[in-house]
Amino acid sequence: MIELVGVTKTYDSGKNRVAALRGVDFELGSSDYLAIQGPSGAGKSTLLNVIGLLDEPTTGSILLNRECVSELDDKRRSDLRNQVFGFVFQRFNLLPELNAWQNVALPGRYGGRSRRERRTRALELLADVGLQDRADHLPAELSGGEEQRVAIARAVFMSPKMILADEPTGNLDSTLAQQILSLFAEIHQQGVALTIVTHEPSVVASARRTIHLVDGRVVLS
């Protein structure tokens, strides 16, 4: 599904250049459940952003179904992000002024769905994650576990091929983290690939494959 070939990412930091990724090569299949591990500053989040087309590599190529996405224009990349990937973040990234169903439905707004379609789909997904009775609540009225479940429902709104998650259980206690992992397992069983950045042993144990990043390089897969 996705292949990275010689991918590097360098950031300018004042007078210095910081190499976040240094020649990363690996493949992600359409049925993968991958955990990405490594110490802080190893380049894990950068790698996730590059895979999800949120950021462009400095050098190297990214192939999505054998198409070199590095050469596509911004609109095509944006369309692919919306169609292929769903994103889950450690800090949830819910819009505070929107209620739960409106947050879940956001990808549909960018995807051209009508308001009625968006609401119907969002309510179905909230029911799937056990939050049908919280649909009209704002993020400030939800617990951390509820916010993360809303974020997961949002991530699957457009029926993506792959979910990319950055420390999705990092702010949750062990009980809530297990609930989130159970949701991910259900999503994976439905044929969605998962790629998760994590420090949590329970997440690694759930994954089918693990890669380790150190100083921007894959050292073990």
Stockholm file with secondary structure:
# STOCKHOLM 1.0

chainA/1-221         MIELVGVTKTYDSGKNRVAALRGVDFELGSSDYLAIQGPSGAGKSTLLNVIGLLDEPTTGSILLNRECVSELDDKRRSDLRNQVFGFVFQRFNLLPELNAWQNVALPGRYGGRSRRERRTRALELLADVGLQDRADHLPAELSGGEEQRVAIARAVFMSPKMILADEPTGNLDSTLAQQILSLFAEIHQQGVALTIVTHEPSVVASARRTIHLVDGRVVLS
#=GR chainA/1-221 SS CEEEEEEEEEEEETTEEEEEEEEEEEEECTTCEEEEECCTTSSHHHHHHHHTTSSCCSEEEEEETTEEGGGSCHHHHHHHHHHHEEEEETTCCCCTTSCHHHHHTHHHHHTTCCHHHHHHHHHHHHHHTTCGGGTTCCGGGSCHHHHHHHHHHHHTTTCCSEEEEESTTTTSCHHHHHHHHHHHHHHHHTTCEEEEECCCHHHHHHCSEEEEEETTEEEEC
#=GC SS_cons         CEEEEEEEEEEEETTEEEEEEEEEEEEECTTCEEEEECCTTSSHHHHHHHHTTSSCCSEEEEEETTEEGGGSCHHHHHHHHHHHEEEEETTCCCCTTSCHHHHHTHHHHHTTCCHHHHHHHHHHHHHHTTCGGGTTCCGGGSCHHHHHHHHHHHHTTTCCSEEEEESTTTTSCHHHHHHHHHHHHHHHHTTCEEEEECCCHHHHHHCSEEEEEETTEEEEC
//
